[in-house]
Amino acid sequence: MTFCLGIKTKHGIVGLSDTRITSGNETTTSKKVFVVNKKKHSFFVMTSGLRSVRDKAITYFTEVIQKQDDQFDKLYKTVNELGNQIKQVAKEDKKNLEEAGLDFNLHAIIGGQLQDDEEPKLYLLYPQGNWIEIRKGTPFVIIGNSGFGNPVLRRSITYDETLDFAIKSAFLAFDATRISANDVDFPIDTVTLSNNAFKIIEHRFEQQELIHISEFWNSRLKNAVSALPADTLQLAFQTNESPINER
């Protein structure tokens, strides 16, 4: 499984992905973020799904980028092209994969800003090649193992947050997933893009660099539970026996 997350705020975009690759009883580490940085032309792609499908689609996509990238002036055109390559891989491999009992399940998060985009954009691309844009109403998207990180983000993230707040929330969403699922783990890769910067900044974090944040959060959660104004819940420990009416 995978954990990949993209957050869009009015200040830019934050992305985070784990690097755990699981195959049967074996686990390895591999980068799940593909980045392009050019003058007034920056975007990233994060993927979840079968690794073989991902690698093939990204290889095809990289060849197109090398030949045609300067023709893309808005990010949605780049997203369309990645969708085309995913559909091509589906034509080649989907039938054989399904006959082997495997799902063709490649999802992608694409974020960035190209020269004619008024602001950074964030998209979710489906295995069928269609996509949706992540907007102000729900300004984040997770692919892969999404269940454990969603509550953290729904309680914290709004479109008006700073990128600093967004990266903190992204890490907490990852950490909640990491401690709940054995197929998501460190190291993690982050990408950040400020409005009109046209430069995606990448960074990899090892567990020892961030474990103090996990410990701080765990301690604060325990203290918050103890301090809850929950006197009414004490009724759960009281009996409420009604007298028996005798005739």
C-alpha distance (Angstrom), angle and dihedral (degrees) to the residues before:
residue distance angle dihedral
M1 . . .
T2 3.77 . .
F3 3.77 141.7 .
C4 3.80 115.1 -148.6
L5 3.79 122.2 160.6
G6 3.78 135.5 -176.3
I7 3.82 124.6 -170.8
K8 3.81 125.1 -171.2
T9 3.80 120.9 -162.7
K10 3.78 132.6 166.9
H11 3.81 87.2 -95.0
G12 3.81 98.7 53.3
I13 3.80 141.2 -80.4
V14 3.80 136.1 -50.4
G15 3.80 124.5 -166.5
L16 3.81 131.9 -174.8
S17 3.78 132.6 -179.7
D18 3.76 136.6 174.2
T19 3.80 121.4 -131.0
R20 3.81 102.8 -142.2
I21 3.81 115.5 130.6
T22 3.80 115.2 -170.0
S23 3.79 124.0 -164.3
G24 3.78 114.3 169.4
N25 3.79 106.8 -58.4
E26 3.82 93.3 -17.5
T27 3.80 127.0 91.4
T28 3.78 128.3 -167.2
T29 3.79 137.2 168.7
S30 3.79 124.1 -113.7
K31 3.78 136.3 160.3
K32 3.81 115.0 -105.2
V33 3.82 98.0 -174.1
F34 3.81 124.9 89.2
V35 3.85 114.6 -167.9
V36 3.79 134.0 -168.1
N37 3.81 119.5 -169.9
K38 3.80 120.1 -179.1
K39 3.78 135.5 142.6
K40 3.83 107.0 -59.9
H41 3.78 87.5 -14.8
S42 3.81 121.1 94.0
F43 3.79 132.5 147.8
F44 3.79 142.9 146.8
V45 3.80 134.9 -150.2
M46 3.82 124.2 -152.5
T47 3.80 119.8 -174.8
S48 3.78 142.1 -166.7
G49 3.79 128.2 -169.5
L50 3.77 137.3 60.9
R51 3.78 109.2 -3.2
S52 3.81 93.4 -139.1
V53 3.80 91.3 54.3
R54 3.79 91.5 46.1
D55 3.79 94.3 50.1
K56 3.79 93.3 47.5
A57 3.81 94.0 48.0
I58 3.82 92.8 46.6
T59 3.83 90.9 47.7
Y60 3.81 90.8 53.2
F61 3.79 90.5 43.9
T62 3.81 92.4 49.5
E63 3.81 90.4 55.0
V64 3.79 90.8 52.6
I65 3.81 91.1 47.4
Q66 3.80 91.0 52.2
K67 3.81 91.2 53.7
Q68 3.82 104.1 31.9
D69 3.79 109.2 18.6
D70 3.81 94.1 112.1
Q71 3.81 88.8 59.9
F72 3.80 91.9 64.5
D73 3.80 110.5 87.0
K74 3.82 98.0 162.1
L75 3.78 127.3 45.3
Y76 3.81 95.6 -126.0
K77 3.82 88.5 65.0
T78 3.80 89.2 56.5
V79 3.82 89.7 48.4
N80 3.82 89.7 51.6
E81 3.79 90.5 52.8
L82 3.80 93.1 50.3
G83 3.81 87.4 49.6
N84 3.80 89.2 53.7
Q85 3.80 91.3 53.2
I86 3.81 91.9 48.3
K87 3.81 89.5 51.8
Q88 3.80 89.3 49.9
V89 3.80 91.2 52.9
A90 3.81 88.5 48.0
K91 3.81 90.3 55.6
E92 3.79 90.2 51.5
D93 3.79 102.2 40.0
K94 3.82 113.9 12.8
K95 3.80 97.3 88.0
N96 3.79 94.3 48.8
L97 3.80 92.1 45.6
E98 3.80 92.7 51.3
E99 3.81 90.8 47.7
A100 3.80 86.8 55.7
G101 3.81 90.9 50.8
L102 3.82 96.3 -104.3
D103 3.80 126.9 128.0
F104 3.79 123.2 -128.1
N105 3.77 92.7 -132.6
L106 3.81 109.8 151.1
H107 3.82 112.7 155.3
A108 3.79 124.4 176.6
I109 3.79 139.0 -164.9
I110 3.80 113.2 -151.6
G111 3.78 121.2 -171.1
G112 3.76 133.7 169.3
Q113 3.77 148.7 89.3
L114 3.79 128.1 -96.6
Q115 3.78 126.0 -166.5
D116 3.81 97.4 -87.8
D117 3.81 96.9 40.6
E118 3.80 110.8 106.2
E119 3.81 90.2 -146.9
P120 3.81 139.2 -4.3
K121 3.80 113.1 -64.3
L122 3.80 131.6 -151.5
Y123 3.82 125.6 -158.0
L124 3.79 139.3 -179.4
L125 3.81 112.9 -144.9
Y126 3.82 119.7 -159.3
P127 3.84 127.7 -147.9
Q128 3.82 89.4 -106.0
G129 3.82 90.3 62.0
N130 3.82 97.0 -108.9
W131 3.80 122.2 118.3
I132 3.78 147.5 -165.7
E133 3.79 129.2 -147.0
I134 3.81 117.9 -122.8
R135 3.79 106.8 -129.7
K136 3.77 143.6 176.4
G137 3.83 97.5 -74.6
T138 3.82 95.4 63.2
P139 3.80 103.4 10.3
F140 3.80 99.6 -172.4
V141 3.79 140.7 58.1
I142 3.81 133.1 -165.7
I143 3.79 126.8 -163.0
G144 3.77 125.1 -167.8
N145 3.79 115.1 15.8
S146 3.79 99.4 16.7
G147 3.80 106.0 154.3
F148 3.80 101.5 82.4
G149 3.81 99.3 43.7
N150 3.79 97.3 45.5
P151 3.84 96.6 78.2
V152 3.81 92.2 53.1
L153 3.80 92.3 52.5
R154 3.79 96.1 42.2
R155 3.80 89.4 54.8
S156 3.80 95.9 45.5
I157 3.80 116.9 22.5
T158 3.79 125.5 84.4
Y159 3.79 129.6 159.9
D160 3.83 91.2 -105.6
E161 3.82 96.6 60.5
T162 3.80 123.3 115.4
L163 3.78 120.3 -110.2
D164 3.80 88.1 -113.5
F165 3.80 90.3 57.8
A166 3.81 90.2 44.7
I167 3.82 94.4 53.9
K168 3.81 90.5 49.0
S169 3.81 91.1 50.6
A170 3.80 90.4 46.0
F171 3.79 91.0 54.8
L172 3.81 92.6 48.3
A173 3.81 90.0 50.7
F174 3.81 89.6 51.4
D175 3.81 91.9 45.8
A176 3.81 91.8 51.7
T177 3.79 88.3 52.6
R178 3.81 94.1 44.7
I179 3.80 94.6 55.1
S180 3.82 91.6 45.5
A181 3.81 101.7 44.0
N182 3.80 128.0 44.8
D183 3.82 93.7 -151.8
V184 3.83 96.5 64.8
D185 3.80 120.1 69.3
F186 3.80 151.1 132.4
P187 2.96 145.5 -30.7
I188 3.79 98.0 68.8
D189 3.79 129.1 -165.2
T190 3.79 121.3 -146.4
V191 3.80 131.4 -165.6
T192 3.80 125.6 -169.1
L193 3.79 130.3 -173.6
S194 3.80 124.3 -177.5
N195 3.79 121.7 -154.8
N196 3.81 112.4 -76.2
A197 3.80 92.3 -6.9
F198 3.84 92.7 115.9
K199 3.78 88.1 -159.3
I200 3.80 123.1 103.4
I201 3.80 113.0 -153.7
E202 3.81 115.6 -147.7
H203 3.77 127.0 -161.9
R204 3.81 136.2 170.1
F205 3.80 120.9 -147.5
E206 3.80 126.0 -161.8
Q207 3.79 121.2 -149.7
Q208 3.80 94.7 -107.6
E209 3.81 90.1 59.0
L210 3.80 93.8 57.6
I211 3.80 106.4 26.4
H212 3.82 90.2 100.1
I213 3.82 89.1 62.6
S214 3.81 91.0 52.8
E215 3.80 90.9 49.5
F216 3.81 92.1 47.2
W217 3.82 91.3 50.2
N218 3.80 93.3 47.9
S219 3.80 91.0 50.9
R220 3.81 93.0 48.4
L221 3.81 91.5 48.7
K222 3.80 91.8 53.2
N223 3.79 91.7 48.4
A224 3.81 90.9 47.8
V225 3.81 91.8 52.3
S226 3.80 90.8 50.7
A227 3.81 91.3 49.3
L228 3.81 96.8 48.1
P229 3.86 112.6 132.3
A230 3.77 89.4 -126.4
D231 3.82 105.9 136.9
T232 3.79 90.0 134.5
L233 3.80 89.2 64.0
Q234 3.81 88.8 66.0
L235 3.80 86.2 79.2
A236 3.79 85.3 75.7
F237 3.82 88.1 73.7
Q238 3.81 97.2 47.8
T239 3.75 126.2 89.1
N240 3.77 117.9 -125.7
E241 3.77 104.6 -164.0
S242 3.80 116.7 171.2
P243 3.81 118.1 -145.1
I244 3.78 115.5 -105.1
N245 3.79 113.0 -115.1
E246 3.76 111.4 -135.5
R247 3.74 122.8 -155.7
